Amino acid sequence: MKVARHAGDDGVVRLALAGELEMATVETLYDTVAEAIAAGRPGRLVIDLAGVTFCDSTGIGALLDARAAANSSGVAFQATNPRGVTRRTMQITGVFEVLTGATAA
């Protein structure tokens, strides 16, 4: 999995993920989220999932952990653009609304 980090002047840090989010790659997400929060406590952390081609339960757990880490540091969190199997996995596990703030319609 690859992660592109974009920090805007608006206090929002965007992490664009590409590839598979699963057991072998979640450490990359953990490390990147920790670095983003530690680097200046952004007002908001956005995880862009448009490039994620696969996400299993470990990946879902990692996204929930990222949300918890952000929230415990006073940083708002939102996952955006889940597609295909990633979106479906989020819906099946009941975390779509929690992670994206959107309705699952």
Rosetta constraint file for C-alpha pairs under 8 A:
AtomPair CA 1 CA 17 HARMONIC 6.90 0.50
AtomPair CA 1 CA 18 HARMONIC 5.58 0.50
AtomPair CA 1 CA 19 HARMONIC 4.58 0.50
AtomPair CA 1 CA 20 HARMONIC 5.60 0.50
AtomPair CA 1 CA 21 HARMONIC 6.71 0.50
AtomPair CA 1 CA 25 HARMONIC 6.04 0.50
AtomPair CA 1 CA 28 HARMONIC 7.51 0.50
AtomPair CA 2 CA 17 HARMONIC 5.83 0.50
AtomPair CA 2 CA 18 HARMONIC 5.16 0.50
AtomPair CA 2 CA 19 HARMONIC 6.52 0.50
AtomPair CA 3 CA 15 HARMONIC 6.22 0.50
AtomPair CA 3 CA 16 HARMONIC 5.51 0.50
AtomPair CA 3 CA 17 HARMONIC 4.67 0.50
AtomPair CA 3 CA 18 HARMONIC 6.38 0.50
AtomPair CA 3 CA 28 HARMONIC 7.95 0.50
AtomPair CA 3 CA 29 HARMONIC 7.78 0.50
AtomPair CA 3 CA 32 HARMONIC 7.79 0.50
AtomPair CA 4 CA 15 HARMONIC 5.62 0.50
AtomPair CA 4 CA 16 HARMONIC 5.07 0.50
AtomPair CA 4 CA 17 HARMONIC 6.66 0.50
AtomPair CA 5 CA 13 HARMONIC 7.08 0.50
AtomPair CA 5 CA 14 HARMONIC 5.80 0.50
AtomPair CA 5 CA 15 HARMONIC 4.67 0.50
AtomPair CA 5 CA 16 HARMONIC 6.49 0.50
AtomPair CA 6 CA 13 HARMONIC 5.74 0.50
AtomPair CA 6 CA 14 HARMONIC 5.03 0.50
AtomPair CA 6 CA 15 HARMONIC 6.40 0.50
AtomPair CA 7 CA 11 HARMONIC 7.31 0.50
AtomPair CA 7 CA 12 HARMONIC 6.08 0.50
AtomPair CA 7 CA 13 HARMONIC 4.38 0.50
AtomPair CA 7 CA 14 HARMONIC 6.24 0.50
AtomPair CA 8 CA 12 HARMONIC 5.62 0.50
AtomPair CA 8 CA 13 HARMONIC 6.33 0.50
AtomPair CA 11 CA 42 HARMONIC 5.13 0.50
AtomPair CA 11 CA 43 HARMONIC 5.14 0.50
AtomPair CA 11 CA 44 HARMONIC 6.52 0.50
AtomPair CA 12 CA 42 HARMONIC 5.80 0.50
AtomPair CA 12 CA 43 HARMONIC 5.93 0.50
AtomPair CA 12 CA 44 HARMONIC 4.78 0.50
AtomPair CA 12 CA 45 HARMONIC 5.88 0.50
AtomPair CA 12 CA 46 HARMONIC 7.18 0.50
AtomPair CA 13 CA 36 HARMONIC 7.17 0.50
AtomPair CA 13 CA 42 HARMONIC 6.37 0.50
AtomPair CA 13 CA 44 HARMONIC 6.37 0.50
AtomPair CA 13 CA 45 HARMONIC 5.02 0.50
AtomPair CA 13 CA 46 HARMONIC 6.19 0.50
AtomPair CA 14 CA 45 HARMONIC 6.01 0.50
AtomPair CA 14 CA 46 HARMONIC 4.69 0.50
AtomPair CA 14 CA 47 HARMONIC 5.89 0.50
AtomPair CA 14 CA 48 HARMONIC 6.93 0.50
AtomPair CA 15 CA 45 HARMONIC 7.68 0.50
AtomPair CA 15 CA 46 HARMONIC 6.20 0.50
AtomPair CA 15 CA 47 HARMONIC 4.88 0.50
AtomPair CA 15 CA 48 HARMONIC 5.95 0.50
AtomPair CA 16 CA 47 HARMONIC 6.01 0.50
AtomPair CA 16 CA 48 HARMONIC 4.56 0.50
AtomPair CA 16 CA 49 HARMONIC 6.44 0.50
AtomPair CA 16 CA 50 HARMONIC 7.60 0.50
AtomPair CA 16 CA 51 HARMONIC 7.31 0.50
AtomPair CA 17 CA 47 HARMONIC 7.24 0.50
AtomPair CA 17 CA 48 HARMONIC 6.10 0.50
AtomPair CA 17 CA 49 HARMONIC 5.61 0.50
AtomPair CA 17 CA 50 HARMONIC 7.32 0.50
AtomPair CA 17 CA 51 HARMONIC 5.74 0.50
AtomPair CA 17 CA 52 HARMONIC 6.04 0.50
AtomPair CA 18 CA 49 HARMONIC 7.33 0.50
AtomPair CA 18 CA 50 HARMONIC 7.49 0.50
AtomPair CA 18 CA 51 HARMONIC 4.18 0.50
AtomPair CA 18 CA 52 HARMONIC 4.83 0.50
AtomPair CA 18 CA 53 HARMONIC 7.27 0.50
AtomPair CA 19 CA 51 HARMONIC 6.24 0.50
AtomPair CA 19 CA 52 HARMONIC 4.83 0.50
AtomPair CA 19 CA 53 HARMONIC 5.36 0.50
AtomPair CA 19 CA 54 HARMONIC 6.98 0.50
AtomPair CA 20 CA 25 HARMONIC 7.18 0.50
AtomPair CA 20 CA 52 HARMONIC 5.69 0.50
AtomPair CA 20 CA 53 HARMONIC 5.50 0.50
AtomPair CA 20 CA 54 HARMONIC 4.68 0.50
AtomPair CA 20 CA 55 HARMONIC 6.08 0.50
AtomPair CA 21 CA 25 HARMONIC 5.78 0.50
AtomPair CA 21 CA 26 HARMONIC 6.17 0.50
AtomPair CA 21 CA 52 HARMONIC 6.78 0.50
AtomPair CA 21 CA 53 HARMONIC 7.92 0.50
AtomPair CA 21 CA 54 HARMONIC 6.04 0.50
AtomPair CA 21 CA 55 HARMONIC 4.78 0.50
AtomPair CA 21 CA 56 HARMONIC 6.89 0.50
AtomPair CA 21 CA 58 HARMONIC 7.76 0.50
AtomPair CA 21 CA 59 HARMONIC 4.99 0.50
AtomPair CA 22 CA 26 HARMONIC 5.87 0.50
AtomPair CA 22 CA 54 HARMONIC 7.55 0.50
AtomPair CA 22 CA 55 HARMONIC 5.77 0.50
AtomPair CA 22 CA 56 HARMONIC 5.54 0.50
AtomPair CA 22 CA 57 HARMONIC 7.45 0.50
AtomPair CA 22 CA 58 HARMONIC 5.42 0.50
AtomPair CA 22 CA 59 HARMONIC 4.74 0.50
AtomPair CA 23 CA 58 HARMONIC 5.62 0.50
AtomPair CA 23 CA 59 HARMONIC 6.91 0.50
AtomPair CA 25 CA 29 HARMONIC 7.22 0.50
AtomPair CA 26 CA 30 HARMONIC 6.28 0.50
AtomPair CA 26 CA 58 HARMONIC 7.45 0.50
AtomPair CA 26 CA 59 HARMONIC 6.33 0.50
AtomPair CA 26 CA 62 HARMONIC 6.20 0.50
AtomPair CA 27 CA 31 HARMONIC 6.01 0.50
AtomPair CA 28 CA 32 HARMONIC 6.07 0.50
AtomPair CA 29 CA 33 HARMONIC 6.03 0.50
AtomPair CA 29 CA 62 HARMONIC 7.33 0.50
AtomPair CA 29 CA 66 HARMONIC 7.88 0.50
AtomPair CA 30 CA 34 HARMONIC 6.15 0.50
AtomPair CA 30 CA 62 HARMONIC 7.14 0.50
AtomPair CA 30 CA 66 HARMONIC 6.74 0.50
AtomPair CA 31 CA 35 HARMONIC 6.15 0.50
AtomPair CA 32 CA 36 HARMONIC 6.07 0.50
AtomPair CA 33 CA 37 HARMONIC 6.19 0.50
AtomPair CA 33 CA 66 HARMONIC 6.46 0.50
AtomPair CA 33 CA 70 HARMONIC 7.95 0.50
AtomPair CA 34 CA 38 HARMONIC 6.05 0.50
AtomPair CA 34 CA 69 HARMONIC 7.75 0.50
AtomPair CA 35 CA 39 HARMONIC 5.85 0.50
AtomPair CA 36 CA 40 HARMONIC 7.29 0.50
AtomPair CA 36 CA 41 HARMONIC 7.29 0.50
AtomPair CA 36 CA 42 HARMONIC 7.65 0.50
AtomPair CA 37 CA 41 HARMONIC 4.75 0.50
AtomPair CA 37 CA 42 HARMONIC 6.47 0.50
AtomPair CA 37 CA 70 HARMONIC 6.92 0.50
AtomPair CA 37 CA 73 HARMONIC 7.54 0.50
AtomPair CA 37 CA 75 HARMONIC 7.74 0.50
AtomPair CA 41 CA 73 HARMONIC 7.44 0.50
AtomPair CA 41 CA 74 HARMONIC 7.93 0.50
AtomPair CA 41 CA 75 HARMONIC 6.76 0.50
AtomPair CA 42 CA 75 HARMONIC 6.31 0.50
AtomPair CA 43 CA 74 HARMONIC 7.73 0.50
AtomPair CA 43 CA 75 HARMONIC 5.28 0.50
AtomPair CA 43 CA 76 HARMONIC 6.25 0.50
AtomPair CA 44 CA 75 HARMONIC 5.28 0.50
AtomPair CA 44 CA 76 HARMONIC 4.46 0.50
AtomPair CA 44 CA 77 HARMONIC 5.80 0.50
AtomPair CA 44 CA 78 HARMONIC 7.86 0.50
AtomPair CA 45 CA 70 HARMONIC 7.28 0.50
AtomPair CA 45 CA 75 HARMONIC 6.67 0.50
AtomPair CA 45 CA 76 HARMONIC 6.06 0.50
AtomPair CA 45 CA 77 HARMONIC 4.90 0.50
AtomPair CA 45 CA 78 HARMONIC 6.47 0.50
AtomPair CA 46 CA 77 HARMONIC 5.92 0.50
AtomPair CA 46 CA 78 HARMONIC 4.93 0.50
AtomPair CA 46 CA 79 HARMONIC 5.70 0.50
AtomPair CA 46 CA 80 HARMONIC 6.98 0.50
AtomPair CA 47 CA 77 HARMONIC 7.89 0.50
AtomPair CA 47 CA 78 HARMONIC 6.28 0.50
AtomPair CA 47 CA 79 HARMONIC 4.59 0.50
AtomPair CA 47 CA 80 HARMONIC 6.08 0.50
AtomPair CA 48 CA 79 HARMONIC 5.92 0.50
AtomPair CA 48 CA 80 HARMONIC 4.87 0.50
AtomPair CA 48 CA 81 HARMONIC 5.93 0.50
AtomPair CA 48 CA 82 HARMONIC 7.57 0.50
AtomPair CA 49 CA 79 HARMONIC 6.87 0.50
AtomPair CA 49 CA 80 HARMONIC 5.90 0.50
AtomPair CA 49 CA 81 HARMONIC 5.28 0.50
AtomPair CA 49 CA 82 HARMONIC 4.96 0.50
AtomPair CA 49 CA 83 HARMONIC 7.39 0.50
AtomPair CA 50 CA 80 HARMONIC 7.45 0.50
AtomPair CA 50 CA 81 HARMONIC 4.90 0.50
AtomPair CA 50 CA 82 HARMONIC 5.57 0.50
AtomPair CA 50 CA 83 HARMONIC 6.20 0.50
AtomPair CA 52 CA 82 HARMONIC 7.60 0.50
AtomPair CA 52 CA 83 HARMONIC 7.72 0.50
AtomPair CA 52 CA 86 HARMONIC 7.07 0.50
AtomPair CA 53 CA 84 HARMONIC 7.73 0.50
AtomPair CA 53 CA 85 HARMONIC 7.35 0.50
AtomPair CA 53 CA 86 HARMONIC 7.16 0.50
AtomPair CA 54 CA 85 HARMONIC 6.23 0.50
AtomPair CA 54 CA 86 HARMONIC 5.97 0.50
AtomPair CA 55 CA 59 HARMONIC 5.36 0.50
AtomPair CA 55 CA 60 HARMONIC 6.91 0.50
AtomPair CA 55 CA 85 HARMONIC 6.95 0.50
AtomPair CA 55 CA 86 HARMONIC 5.19 0.50
AtomPair CA 55 CA 89 HARMONIC 7.14 0.50
AtomPair CA 56 CA 60 HARMONIC 6.41 0.50
AtomPair CA 56 CA 86 HARMONIC 7.83 0.50
AtomPair CA 56 CA 89 HARMONIC 7.13 0.50
AtomPair CA 57 CA 61 HARMONIC 6.11 0.50
AtomPair CA 57 CA 89 HARMONIC 7.81 0.50
AtomPair CA 58 CA 62 HARMONIC 6.17 0.50
AtomPair CA 59 CA 63 HARMONIC 6.27 0.50
AtomPair CA 60 CA 64 HARMONIC 6.30 0.50
AtomPair CA 60 CA 89 HARMONIC 7.96 0.50
AtomPair CA 60 CA 90 HARMONIC 7.05 0.50
AtomPair CA 61 CA 65 HARMONIC 6.10 0.50
AtomPair CA 62 CA 66 HARMONIC 6.04 0.50
AtomPair CA 63 CA 67 HARMONIC 6.19 0.50
AtomPair CA 63 CA 99 HARMONIC 7.59 0.50
AtomPair CA 64 CA 68 HARMONIC 6.21 0.50
AtomPair CA 64 CA 99 HARMONIC 7.26 0.50
AtomPair CA 65 CA 69 HARMONIC 6.09 0.50
AtomPair CA 66 CA 70 HARMONIC 6.14 0.50
AtomPair CA 67 CA 71 HARMONIC 6.05 0.50
AtomPair CA 67 CA 77 HARMONIC 5.69 0.50
AtomPair CA 67 CA 78 HARMONIC 7.67 0.50
AtomPair CA 67 CA 99 HARMONIC 7.46 0.50
AtomPair CA 68 CA 72 HARMONIC 5.97 0.50
AtomPair CA 69 CA 73 HARMONIC 6.41 0.50
AtomPair CA 70 CA 74 HARMONIC 6.38 0.50
AtomPair CA 70 CA 75 HARMONIC 4.81 0.50
AtomPair CA 70 CA 76 HARMONIC 6.43 0.50
AtomPair CA 70 CA 77 HARMONIC 6.30 0.50
AtomPair CA 71 CA 75 HARMONIC 5.14 0.50
AtomPair CA 71 CA 76 HARMONIC 6.00 0.50
AtomPair CA 71 CA 77 HARMONIC 6.97 0.50
AtomPair CA 77 CA 99 HARMONIC 7.68 0.50
AtomPair CA 78 CA 99 HARMONIC 5.82 0.50
AtomPair CA 78 CA 100 HARMONIC 5.22 0.50
AtomPair CA 78 CA 101 HARMONIC 6.90 0.50
AtomPair CA 79 CA 99 HARMONIC 5.42 0.50
AtomPair CA 79 CA 100 HARMONIC 4.76 0.50
AtomPair CA 80 CA 100 HARMONIC 5.84 0.50
AtomPair CA 82 CA 86 HARMONIC 5.67 0.50
AtomPair CA 82 CA 87 HARMONIC 4.77 0.50
AtomPair CA 83 CA 87 HARMONIC 4.86 0.50
AtomPair CA 83 CA 88 HARMONIC 7.68 0.50
AtomPair CA 84 CA 88 HARMONIC 6.28 0.50
AtomPair CA 85 CA 89 HARMONIC 5.89 0.50
AtomPair CA 86 CA 90 HARMONIC 6.23 0.50
AtomPair CA 87 CA 91 HARMONIC 6.21 0.50
AtomPair CA 87 CA 96 HARMONIC 7.32 0.50
AtomPair CA 88 CA 92 HARMONIC 6.05 0.50
AtomPair CA 89 CA 93 HARMONIC 6.07 0.50
AtomPair CA 90 CA 94 HARMONIC 6.14 0.50
AtomPair CA 90 CA 95 HARMONIC 5.31 0.50
AtomPair CA 90 CA 96 HARMONIC 4.76 0.50
AtomPair CA 91 CA 95 HARMONIC 6.26 0.50
AtomPair CA 91 CA 96 HARMONIC 5.12 0.50
AtomPair CA 91 CA 104 HARMONIC 6.74 0.50
AtomPair CA 95 CA 99 HARMONIC 5.99 0.50
AtomPair CA 96 CA 100 HARMONIC 5.91 0.50
AtomPair CA 96 CA 101 HARMONIC 7.60 0.50
AtomPair CA 96 CA 102 HARMONIC 7.36 0.50
AtomPair CA 96 CA 103 HARMONIC 7.52 0.50
AtomPair CA 96 CA 104 HARMONIC 6.47 0.50
AtomPair CA 97 CA 101 HARMONIC 4.82 0.50
AtomPair CA 97 CA 102 HARMONIC 5.13 0.50
AtomPair CA 97 CA 103 HARMONIC 5.57 0.50
AtomPair CA 97 CA 104 HARMONIC 6.56 0.50
